[in-house]
Amino acid sequence: MLKKIVFSILLVGLLFNTVFSETKKPTKKEKAKLGKLMPTKELIMGVVPAEDPTVMMERQKPLVEYLSNVLKRPIKTFIATDYTGVVEAMRAGKVHFAWFGPFSYVMAAERADAVPLAVPIKDDGRSVYRSYITTSAEIAKNLGITEPLRGEEGMKKLVEKLQPFKKKYTLTFTDPASTSGYAVPRFFMHKAGIKPEDLFKKIGYIGAHDAGQLAVKHKILDFAACWDKTYEDMLRDGKIDTNSNMLIWISDEIPESPIAYRRDLPKDILEPLKEAIVNMPENIARIQGSTYKGYRLVKEEDFKVIVEIKQVLDNL
């Protein structure tokens, strides 16, 4: 019980001491100041903190072992305290390649001259995912929502249903650089003609997708945006259920999260890395995501829609 109380206090403090602000837009001068890439005898792999960093570090061990064996060089994992930390580490030359979300990848492309390498292939052969918004079944009932609302029209309906409860409920995004946990739901709110700070009593960022869902489960917060994978995994593992965390909004499809590298990564490292990623054994890929069966190469233009979303958010 004591641990739960402490956990709750930490979550509330994290959320409400975080100022709601937009992602900083880099200047040409900032983009020009790329740090020199560290020597590549030892490769540093960055991972955005989509969930508890301790869990993520443990999860990366089989992948690190696989890449180390294939590339014949040590691989170290870098997990920052927030998404932007991985972007900045790559900009400073301290990360050679990283697992990003689409939105944080676009930030890394702007700030760190990152290039997308590959995305996961799911069991259905596709490379897309979605953003979710969840709340308790009790609040969903108050709003008259019995099944998930979808896309732009669904967000408009959600905003309409929230109007009688204006400034009553709290909302947490995940991180200012999270695609599903911030950029996509915020973009759809903009399309619906609403600023979240005008609709909700309190809003902020909680840092990780699983933390947002736990905050909703324990009634610390009312609504949370998150990655579909996190929600489905937590349901499967019994960490939440559809009564404590009811899915009420589903976004349109989003291009899958890319692995990206610094453009100046030497070719004698890049080519073997590409080969290692696309030939990753299925059992290793499934540790990254239970529905992932492998990875395929991608191009910069594959993320055009995310670039467009970022341009809209940068100008709000």
Order of alpha helices (4+ residues) and beta strands (2+ residues): alpha-alpha-beta-alpha-alpha-beta-alpha-beta-alpha-beta-beta-beta-alpha-beta-alpha-beta-alpha-alpha-beta-alpha-beta-alpha-beta-beta-beta-alpha-alpha-beta-alpha
